[in-house]
Amino acid sequence: MISYEFPLTERTRTLMRLEALHAKNLHFTAQETPADHNAALCTLFEILEIFSRADLKSDLLQELDRQQKQLSTLHNNPEISESALTAVLGEIEHAYSSILNSQGKLGQHLRENEWLMSIKQRTGIPGGTCEFELPSYGHWLSQDVTLRRNYLTDHLAPFLPMLNGISTTLKLLREKGSTTHSVAHQGVFQHTQSGHAGQMLRVTLSKILPCVPEVSANKYVLNVRFIATNYVSKLALYDQDVEFDITRCSL
């Protein structure tokens, strides 16, 4: 089976983008080649760019506080594992405190680094970070792998309270999903909503099916269309019936 996740709000879209960039950054930082560490630095610049456009701190604090209050009411519920509940509440509290205690404008340590900003300006140009364009960057990439990795880790560190808070929020969102089995007749599925679209939708189907889902939703109606996977010509509707599971996630 393969699952596809679709954000249904702009805030969720931003959180999922940051989650994906964080995962990529950690992956490339853990590698050893100069090309990997170049990719890690590029994802760090993308993280900075998103945080520069979106003020997420207050939104995350409000959401984590709301979740903590809501989950706290489940104490002494015989249907709830007390140890699991305590662990989740501890995770929320840690994320909340870390974000609350973070000081200064997020990403300012990067903006004040003229060398890094000169590299960032070149990343938007095809081949702009080649060694002959940025000799000092080529020199850095030639340094010992441990030095490069520590440099990348240190510059990611100020973002971690927010990124970990995002991870906690999305984890809670995914766990609050209700799943139903559905069929898209001739590749099309439509469902009338009950006045609330939710925040995330997950569509799961067999990976051997030669199609992918395309989703549009509002508080009144949900549409899922399955598009044939054709890697050469224009995309077209997959005109066969498709069985799939659909999970609506909402905090």
KOLBAKE-451466 format. One line per field, with one value per residue (C-alpha): residue in one letter; y, z, x. Coordinates in steps of 0.2 Angstrom, whole numbers, plus 5000, padded with zeros to 4 digits. Each point is the difference from the previous one (the first is absolute). Layout:
tormar = (A/...)
y = (Y/...)
z = (Z/...)
x = (X/...)
***
This chain:
tormar = (M/I/S/Y/E/F/P/L/T/E/R/T/R/T/L/M/R/L/E/A/L/H/A/K/N/L/H/F/T/A/Q/E/T/P/A/D/H/N/A/A/L/C/T/L/F/E/I/L/E/I/F/S/R/A/D/L/K/S/D/L/L/Q/E/L/D/R/Q/Q/K/Q/L/S/T/L/H/N/N/P/E/I/S/E/S/A/L/T/A/V/L/G/E/I/E/H/A/Y/S/S/I/L/N/S/Q/G/K/L/G/Q/H/L/R/E/N/E/W/L/M/S/I/K/Q/R/T/G/I/P/G/G/T/C/E/F/E/L/P/S/Y/G/H/W/L/S/Q/D/V/T/L/R/R/N/Y/L/T/D/H/L/A/P/F/L/P/M/L/N/G/I/S/T/T/L/K/L/L/R/E/K/G/S/T/T/H/S/V/A/H/Q/G/V/F/Q/H/T/Q/S/G/H/A/G/Q/M/L/R/V/T/L/S/K/I/L/P/C/V/P/E/V/S/A/N/K/Y/V/L/N/V/R/F/I/A/T/N/Y/V/S/K/L/A/L/Y/D/Q/D/V/E/F/D/I/T/R/C/S/L)
y = (5000/5018/5015/5018/5015/5016/5016/5008/5016/5012/4998/4981/5002/5011/4988/4985/5009/5004/4982/4994/5012/4996/4981/5004/5011/4986/4987/5010/5006/4982/4996/5003/5007/5018/4999/4993/5015/5012/4993/5001/5019/5003/4992/5011/5015/4994/4998/5018/5006/4992/5007/5017/5000/4993/5004/4983/5002/5006/4988/4985/5006/5002/4983/4991/5008/4995/4982/4999/5006/4989/4984/5004/4997/4982/4996/4985/4995/4981/4999/5010/4994/5011/4998/5003/5016/5006/4997/5011/5014/5000/5001/5015/5009/4998/5007/5014/5005/4999/5012/5012/5002/5002/5018/5012/5000/4982/4999/5016/4990/4996/5017/5008/4988/5009/4985/4988/5014/5001/4982/5001/5013/4989/4984/5007/5001/4983/4995/5016/4991/4992/5002/5012/5011/4999/4994/5002/4989/4987/5001/4997/4985/4993/5000/4985/4992/5003/5018/5002/4990/5009/5017/4994/4993/5016/5011/4989/5000/5017/4993/4984/5006/5005/4985/4988/5009/4998/4981/4999/5009/4990/4984/5004/5005/4983/4990/5009/4993/4990/4988/4993/4988/5008/4997/5013/4994/5003/5009/5013/5001/5014/5002/5013/5008/5004/5018/4997/4995/4995/5004/4985/4985/4984/4989/4982/4988/4985/5006/4988/5011/5011/5016/5014/5010/5018/5009/5015/5004/5013/4999/4995/4987/4989/4995/4986/4997/4986/5005/4987/4999/5004/5007/5005/5008/5012/4993/4993/4993/4982/4993/4984/4997/5003/4993/5011/5005/5018/5007/5017/5008/5015/5007)
z = (5000/4997/5010/4993/5012/4995/5011/5000/5008/4996/5017/4999/4983/5007/5015/4988/4989/5015/5006/4984/4999/5017/4996/4984/5010/5013/4986/4990/5016/5005/4984/4996/4983/4995/4989/5014/5011/4986/5000/5019/4999/4986/5010/5015/4989/4995/5018/5003/4986/5006/5018/4992/4992/5013/5019/5007/5018/5007/4990/5006/5018/4999/4992/5012/5015/4993/4998/5017/5008/4990/5004/5018/5002/4995/5017/5009/4985/5000/4981/4999/5005/5014/4996/4981/5004/5012/4987/4987/5013/5004/4982/4997/5016/4994/4983/5007/5013/4987/4988/5014/5006/4982/4999/4986/4982/4993/4987/5005/5003/4981/4994/5009/4992/4985/4993/5001/4993/4985/4997/5002/4986/4988/5004/4989/4985/4990/5004/5011/5014/4989/5007/4987/5005/5019/5003/5019/5000/4990/5014/5013/4991/4999/5019/5011/5001/5019/4998/4987/5009/5016/4991/4992/5017/5009/4988/5000/5019/5002/4989/5010/5013/4987/4989/5014/5005/4982/5000/5016/4993/4984/5010/5010/4984/4992/5015/5000/4984/4996/4985/4989/4985/4984/4981/4986/4986/4983/5010/5008/5018/5008/5018/5008/5015/5016/5001/5004/4988/5013/4999/4992/4988/4998/4985/5000/4986/4992/4993/4985/4994/4986/5007/5013/5009/4997/5014/5002/5015/5009/5015/4988/4988/4998/4983/4996/4983/4995/4986/4989/5003/4983/5001/4982/4994/5007/5016/4998/5011/5005/4994/5010/5017/5014/5018/5013/5018/5005/5016/5006/5013/5011/5016)
x = (5000/5005/4993/4999/4997/4992/4999/4983/5005/5014/5007/5001/5008/5014/5002/5002/5012/5011/4999/5005/5015/5005/5001/5010/5012/5003/5002/5013/5009/5003/5009/5018/5002/5002/4985/4989/5006/4996/4982/4999/5005/4987/4986/5005/4998/4983/4995/5006/4990/4984/5002/5004/4983/4989/4998/4996/5006/4984/4990/5010/4999/4981/4998/5011/4992/4983/5005/5008/4984/4989/5011/5001/4981/5003/5010/4991/4991/5000/5000/5017/5017/5006/5018/4998/4989/5014/5013/4990/4997/5018/5005/4988/5006/5018/4996/4990/5014/5013/4991/4995/5018/5007/5007/5002/4994/5001/5014/5009/5016/5000/4995/5014/5013/5006/5009/4985/4988/5012/4998/4981/4999/5009/4989/4986/5012/5003/5017/5002/5010/5013/5018/5005/4985/5003/5018/4998/4985/5010/5014/4987/4993/5018/5002/4998/4983/4998/5004/4987/4987/5002/4999/4983/4994/5004/4991/4984/4999/4991/4986/4998/4987/4988/5004/4998/4983/4995/5004/4990/4985/5000/5002/4984/4991/5004/4994/4983/4995/4984/5002/4987/5001/4993/4999/5003/4989/5009/5014/4988/4994/4990/4994/4989/5008/4991/5006/5018/5014/5013/5019/5007/4994/5009/4996/5007/4999/5010/5016/4998/4986/5006/4992/5002/4987/4996/4990/4990/4989/4990/4988/4986/5007/5016/5005/5013/5006/5012/5012/5009/5018/5007/5018/5001/4984/4987/4991/4983/4986/5002/4983/5000/4992/5012/4998/5009/5000/4997/5005/4994/5012/4994/5006)
***
